[in-house]
Amino acid sequence: MIFSTILDVIYPEDVPWQRPDEWQQVLRQLPRTEQLALSGNITEDTILNGGRLDSDNMADSRLRRWVERHLVRAAAFLWYEHDNITQKLIVRGKFTQSADPEIFVRLAREAAYEMLTTDFLEEIDLIIPVPLHPKRLRERGFNQAEIIANAISQVTNIPMNTTLLQRIRYNEHQANLKAEARRVNSEKLFELNHPEQLYHKHILLVDDVITTGNTIRACFDALRAGRNCRISVFALGKAR
């Protein structure tokens, strides 16, 4: 599985998408989750149980209770599976030498227009992308979560903030790890600057892909410092 993932990154199957007619073809093939119109979708099942939180661990138990109280809704726009078009587009946009972040802009704008037809963005005060470590940002040249969040912000006019949540530890790519290693790899990744700015706010936390939910949960661990804040989650892709 790891070897096939590496091959997908090095030799991804090309999906023509740049011309208007090619993009229309892509849109017809996208495997939509249809979750954006739902109030309860991939919330605790993915973000809690998917990451195998140990309820016997006091710190994990406290985080579980906090998530249960403060998580409002969570959804992904597309299904992300091995060798499907979502994976091919995200790999092309994120990992390859010819990576093109415009893919994330286009997909995020499509998702944002769909969100505007539902109540998914109801009462959202602020959009926060999952941050990259500065070293990873220098390596890649862009943060795909920030690009997605910015596109949603432009379509919806909901403000975005990229300074409050900070990644403080450089960790290995999650795609290269098995489930338990992903959990350990995601511990103590983030911290919250100026938590008072999030008091009583409803935040939309944005990432590109949700697999086990470990990265999102690590963000929650930091966001607990924002007293009485509520959090909803959006990702372009969701593994199943």
Protein Blocks (a to p, Z undefined) as FASTA:
>chain_A
ZZmmmmmmmmcccddfkbmklmmmmmmmpcceklmmpfblclmmmmmmmnopafkbmklm
mmmmmmmmmmmbdcdfbdcdehiaklmmmmmmmmmmklcfklmmmmmmmmmmmmmmmckl
goiabdcdddddfklmmmnopafklmmmmmmmmmnopacdfklpccfbdcddfklpcfkl
mmmmmgokbccehkllmgoiacddddfbdcklmmmmmmmmmmmmmghiacddddfbdcZZ
